[in-house]
């Protein structure tokens, strides 16, 4: 059921672009519009973010409160959020850092 919803969302995002743009880039929306759409359709909210290694984008993860669905978006400096991935069964993890080795 959730996979079908994600497919519908991805189709809706794809429909906002012209065909030549699809060959070049993933579907993108202004970040506030994407966040509103994910909140309305899947009850997803932003649960984490980080700056990409090259500093050219920010990765934002949205997830539903119960973890049933999640979406990853790459936010460009111009404020467009580009769909990167989506799935189910999101789990928050806070693993302890590995112990430092002595003598290094």
N, CA, C and O of each residue as an XYZ file, in Angstrom:
416
protein
N       0.817     -1.191      0.000
C       0.000      0.000      0.000
C       0.862      1.256      0.000
O       0.619      2.175     -0.782
N       1.884      1.304      0.884
C       2.741      2.484      0.950
C       3.613      2.591     -0.293
O       3.907      3.695     -0.753
N       4.028      1.447     -0.842
C       4.811      1.478     -2.072
C       4.000      2.104     -3.195
O       4.541      2.851     -4.010
N       2.709      1.807     -3.245
C       1.847      2.389     -4.262
C       1.738      3.894     -4.060
O       1.749      4.649     -5.033
N       1.634      4.338     -2.816
C       1.556      5.777     -2.541
C       2.827      6.475     -2.984
O       2.771      7.556     -3.571
N       3.981      5.865     -2.707
C       5.257      6.447     -3.125
C       5.344      6.512     -4.648
O       5.862      7.481     -5.203
N       4.844      5.494     -5.311
C       4.835      5.489     -6.765
C       3.970      6.629     -7.290
O       4.337      7.293     -8.259
N       2.833      6.855     -6.662
C       1.951      7.952     -7.061
C       2.639      9.289     -6.836
O       2.566     10.171     -7.693
N       3.314      9.457     -5.689
C       4.029     10.701     -5.420
C       5.131     10.916     -6.446
O       5.279     12.012     -6.986
N       5.901      9.872     -6.712
C       6.980     10.001     -7.704
C       6.411     10.359     -9.063
O       6.997     11.170     -9.780
N       5.283      9.774     -9.433
C       4.639     10.108    -10.705
C       4.185     11.544    -10.726
O       4.317     12.227    -11.742
N       3.642     12.018     -9.601
C       3.205     13.413     -9.525
C       4.388     14.357     -9.662
O       4.292     15.384    -10.333
N       5.508     14.010     -9.025
C       6.699     14.849     -9.149
C       7.227     14.830    -10.573
O       7.629     15.864    -11.107
N       7.225     13.654    -11.183
C       7.697     13.545    -12.559
C       6.841     14.364    -13.512
O       7.348     14.922    -14.485
N       5.548     14.436    -13.234
C       4.660     15.163    -14.130
C       4.884     16.662    -14.092
O       4.393     17.380    -14.963
N       5.626     17.156    -13.087
C       5.887     18.585    -13.001
C       7.031     19.009    -13.908
O       7.297     20.203    -14.053
N       7.705     18.055    -14.514
C       8.854     18.359    -15.357
C       8.563     18.055    -16.818
O       7.683     17.259    -17.145
N       9.323     18.708    -17.683
C       9.210     18.395    -19.100
C      10.042     17.151    -19.405
O      10.950     16.820    -18.642
N       9.753     16.466    -20.495
C      10.472     15.242    -20.834
C      11.968     15.442    -21.021
O      12.732     14.606    -20.539
N      12.444     16.498    -21.692
C      13.903     16.650    -21.810
C      14.584     16.787    -20.454
O      15.714     16.327    -20.291
N      13.927     17.409    -19.477
C      14.532     17.572    -18.158
C      14.660     16.232    -17.450
O      15.591     16.042    -16.668
N      13.752     15.302    -17.703
C      13.802     14.005    -17.036
C      15.070     13.244    -17.371
O      15.587     12.508    -16.530
N      15.566     13.402    -18.554
C      16.761     12.683    -18.951
C      17.985     13.200    -18.199
O      18.980     12.486    -18.073
N      17.920     14.426    -17.704
C      19.076     15.044    -17.073
C      19.054     14.975    -15.553
O      20.080     14.684    -14.937
N      17.914     15.237    -14.939
C      17.840     15.398    -13.496
C      16.630     14.686    -12.917
O      15.658     14.424    -13.626
N      16.688     14.367    -11.608
C      15.500     13.811    -10.957
C      14.445     14.899    -10.792
O      14.759     16.081    -10.932
N      13.190     14.523    -10.496
C      12.144     15.525    -10.319
C      12.430     16.418     -9.127
O      12.868     15.945     -8.079
N      12.180     17.723     -9.290
C      12.464     18.691     -8.240
C      11.288     19.633     -8.038
O      10.547     19.938     -8.973
N      11.131     20.087     -6.799
C      10.125     21.069     -6.400
C      10.783     22.013     -5.410
O      11.795     21.651     -4.809
N      10.241     23.216     -5.218
C      10.733     24.032     -4.111
C      10.608     23.233     -2.814
O       9.614     22.536     -2.607
N      11.605     23.330     -1.950
C      11.665     22.486     -0.758
C      10.431     22.634      0.120
O       9.984     21.652      0.711
N       9.867     23.841      0.221
C       8.675     24.004      1.057
C       7.474     23.281      0.460
O       6.633     22.768      1.198
N       7.384     23.235     -0.873
C       6.289     22.505     -1.523
C       6.446     21.002     -1.337
O       5.467     20.301     -1.080
N       7.676     20.502     -1.467
C       7.905     19.073     -1.266
C       7.582     18.692      0.173
O       6.925     17.678      0.410
N       8.037     19.494      1.140
C       7.764     19.201      2.552
C       6.257     19.195      2.818
O       5.763     18.327      3.538
N       5.521     20.151      2.245
C       4.070     20.208      2.443
C       3.382     18.997      1.827
O       2.455     18.439      2.415
N       3.837     18.588      0.643
C       3.243     17.425     -0.040
C       3.495     16.146      0.752
O       2.593     15.323      0.905
N       4.709     15.976      1.253
C       5.030     14.780      2.036
C       4.257     14.762      3.356
O       3.812     13.703      3.801
N       4.097     15.919      3.976
C       3.331     15.997      5.226
C       1.864     15.673      4.986
O       1.252     14.939      5.762
N       1.301     16.215      3.921
C      -0.122     16.010      3.637
C      -0.426     14.580      3.203
O      -1.425     14.002      3.630
N       0.419     14.015      2.369
C       0.125     12.699      1.799
C       0.610     11.526      2.642
O      -0.005     10.459      2.633
N       1.721     11.717      3.377
C       2.316     10.593      4.113
C       2.581     10.897      5.576
O       3.105     10.046      6.295
N       2.226     12.109      6.036
C       2.514     12.559      7.395
C       4.015     12.541      7.674
O       4.423     12.368      8.822
N       4.843     12.715      6.647
C       6.290     12.725      6.825
C       6.760     14.126      7.207
O       6.269     15.133      6.697
N       7.730     14.154      8.122
C       8.376     15.395      8.527
C       9.886     15.206      8.414
O      10.372     14.076      8.353
N      10.615     16.298      8.388
C      12.067     16.224      8.325
C      12.602     15.639      9.631
O      12.285     16.128     10.716
N      13.422     14.582      9.516
C      13.990     13.941     10.705
C      15.513     14.043     10.754
O      16.130     13.647     11.743
N      16.117     14.567      9.698
C      17.563     14.722      9.685
C      18.038     15.346      8.387
O      17.356     15.298      7.363
N      19.211     15.927      8.455
C      19.788     16.543      7.257
C      21.290     16.668      7.418
O      21.815     16.637      8.531
N      21.969     16.808      6.300
C      23.412     16.999      6.308
C      23.877     17.572      4.985
O      23.238     17.376      3.951
N      24.983     18.273      5.024
C      25.555     18.891      3.820
C      26.372     17.845      3.068
O      27.167     17.117      3.663
N      26.165     17.779      1.742
C      26.921     16.850      0.908
C      28.404     17.179      0.927
O      28.792     18.317      1.194
N      29.226     16.187      0.644
C      30.676     16.341      0.738
C      31.201     17.498     -0.099
O      32.124     18.196      0.322
N      30.632     17.708     -1.261
C      31.107     18.788     -2.110
C      30.467     20.128     -1.763
O      30.801     21.147     -2.368
N      29.554     20.139     -0.795
C      28.901     21.367     -0.365
C      27.881     21.915     -1.345
O      27.404     23.037     -1.175
N      27.536     21.141     -2.372
C      26.620     21.622     -3.401
C      25.169     21.249     -3.147
O      24.290     21.659     -3.906
N      24.897     20.481     -2.101
C      23.523     20.118     -1.783
C      23.424     19.750     -0.311
O      24.427     19.497      0.357
N      22.193     19.727      0.174
C      21.908     19.236      1.512
C      20.979     18.041      1.349
O      19.978     18.129      0.638
N      21.298     16.930      1.995
C      20.434     15.759      1.973
C      19.473     15.877      3.144
O      19.896     16.053      4.286
N      18.174     15.781      2.859
C      17.153     15.855      3.904
C      16.363     14.552      3.880
O      15.930     14.091      2.823
N      16.183     13.969      5.055
C      15.379     12.755      5.193
C      14.067     13.131      5.876
O      14.058     13.753      6.938
N      12.972     12.745      5.250
C      11.633     12.918      5.804
C      11.130     11.531      6.182
O      11.376     10.568      5.456
N      10.433     11.416      7.306
C       9.875     10.121      7.706
C       8.557     10.342      8.431
O       8.343     11.372      9.069
N       7.683      9.357      8.318
C       6.418      9.403      9.054
C       6.710      9.088     10.526
O       7.693      8.408     10.824
N       5.876      9.570     11.444
C       6.135      9.376     12.877
C       6.305      7.915     13.283
O       7.091      7.624     14.184
N       5.604      7.009     12.656
C       5.715      5.593     13.010
C       6.751      4.858     12.156
O       6.941      3.653     12.323
N       7.413      5.558     11.258
C       8.453      4.961     10.434
C       7.957      4.151      9.256
O       8.749      3.494      8.580
N       6.653      4.186      8.995
C       6.122      3.384      7.885
C       6.701      3.808      6.540
O       6.964      2.961      5.686
N       6.904      5.125      6.339
C       7.452      5.600      5.070
C       8.553      6.619      5.323
O       8.594      7.259      6.374
N       9.453      6.762      4.340
C      10.482      7.788      4.383
C      10.805      8.239      2.964
O      10.575      7.512      1.998
N      11.342      9.450      2.858
C      11.739     10.028      1.578
C      13.059     10.762      1.775
O      13.240     11.460      2.772
N      13.974     10.607      0.835
C      15.235     11.354      0.837
C      15.193     12.352     -0.304
O      14.811     12.010     -1.423
N      15.586     13.588     -0.022
C      15.619     14.634     -1.039
C      16.949     15.361     -0.959
O      17.489     15.587      0.124
N      17.464     15.722     -2.122
C      18.670     16.531     -2.200
C      18.231     17.971     -2.468
O      17.607     18.253     -3.491
N      18.556     18.876     -1.549
C      18.157     20.269     -1.677
C      19.329     21.072     -2.222
O      20.409     21.116     -1.634
N      19.085     21.700     -3.356
C      20.118     22.500     -4.018
C      20.187     23.890     -3.394
O      19.256     24.299     -2.701
N      21.278     24.622     -3.628
C      21.390     25.978     -3.082
C      20.273     26.922     -3.536
O      19.971     27.894     -2.844
N      19.660     26.647     -4.685
C      18.576     27.511     -5.170
C      17.241     27.183     -4.514
O      16.225     27.790     -4.855
N      17.221     26.212     -3.558
C      16.007     25.889     -2.823
C      15.155     24.793     -3.432
O      14.121     24.432     -2.871
N      15.574     24.255     -4.576
C      14.832     23.145     -5.160
C      15.241     21.843     -4.480
O      16.427     21.565     -4.300
N      14.243     21.054     -4.107
C      14.468     19.751     -3.490
C      14.218     18.690     -4.550
O      13.133     18.617     -5.126
N      15.217     17.877     -4.801
C      15.124     16.851     -5.836
C      14.971     15.481     -5.173
O      15.769     15.090     -4.321
N      13.935     14.773     -5.585
C      13.631     13.447     -5.075
C      14.835     12.536     -5.299
O      15.335     12.440     -6.420
N      15.307     11.866     -4.244
C      16.460     10.978     -4.365
C      16.081      9.513     -4.141
O      16.538      8.639     -4.877
N      15.251      9.237     -3.133
C      14.867      7.856     -2.823
C      13.690      7.874     -1.858
O      13.403      8.891     -1.228
N      13.018      6.739     -1.753
C      11.908      6.597     -0.809
C      11.796      5.136     -0.431
O      12.246      4.254     -1.162
N      11.192      4.890      0.718
C      11.043      3.507      1.143
C      10.129      3.385      2.344
O       9.358      4.290      2.662
N      10.237      2.246      3.000
C       9.402      1.949      4.162
C      10.281      1.515      5.321
O      11.482      1.298      5.162
N       9.667      1.392      6.483
C      10.312      0.849      7.679
C      11.527      1.659      8.134
O      12.588      1.099      8.409
N      11.360      2.987      8.211
C      12.440      3.854      8.697
C      12.690      3.559     10.171
O      11.746      3.403     10.945
N      13.961      3.482     10.559
C      14.329      3.228     11.945
C      15.367      4.245     12.386
O      16.400      4.412     11.737
N      15.088      4.919     13.489
C      16.076      5.815     14.081
C      17.126      4.956     14.769
O      16.789      3.997     15.463
N      18.396      5.294     14.579
C      19.468      4.539     15.233
C      20.433      5.512     15.871
O      20.724      6.576     15.325
N      20.911      5.136     17.008
C      21.903      5.942     17.722
C      22.955      4.995     18.284
O      23.117      4.868     19.497
N      23.664      4.335     17.377
C      24.688      3.383     17.790
C      25.846      4.138     18.450
O      26.169      5.253     18.041
N      26.472      3.538     19.466
C      27.628      4.196     20.084
C      28.809      4.188     19.120
O      28.943      3.293     18.286
N      29.645      5.181     19.247
C      30.844      5.245     18.413
C      31.774      4.089     18.775
O      31.848      3.699     19.940
N      32.484      3.537     17.788
C      33.415      2.452     18.108
C      34.531      2.967     19.014
O      34.918      4.134     18.946
N      35.033      2.086     19.852
C      36.121      2.460     20.754
C      37.372      2.788     19.950
O      37.694      2.104     18.979
N      38.065      3.829     20.360
C      39.318      4.207     19.693
C      40.387      3.172     19.990
O      40.494      2.675     21.111
N      41.180      2.852     18.971
C      42.284      1.914     19.181
C      43.449      2.640     19.816
O      43.736      3.790     19.482
N      44.120      1.961     20.735
C      45.276      2.566     21.398
C      46.500      2.435     20.514
O      46.623      1.499     19.724
N      47.393      3.381     20.662
C      48.674      3.319     19.965
C      48.651      3.917     18.564
O      49.625      3.781     17.823
N      47.599      4.553     18.201
C      47.563      5.162     16.859
C      47.864      6.617     16.911
O      47.876      7.282     15.875
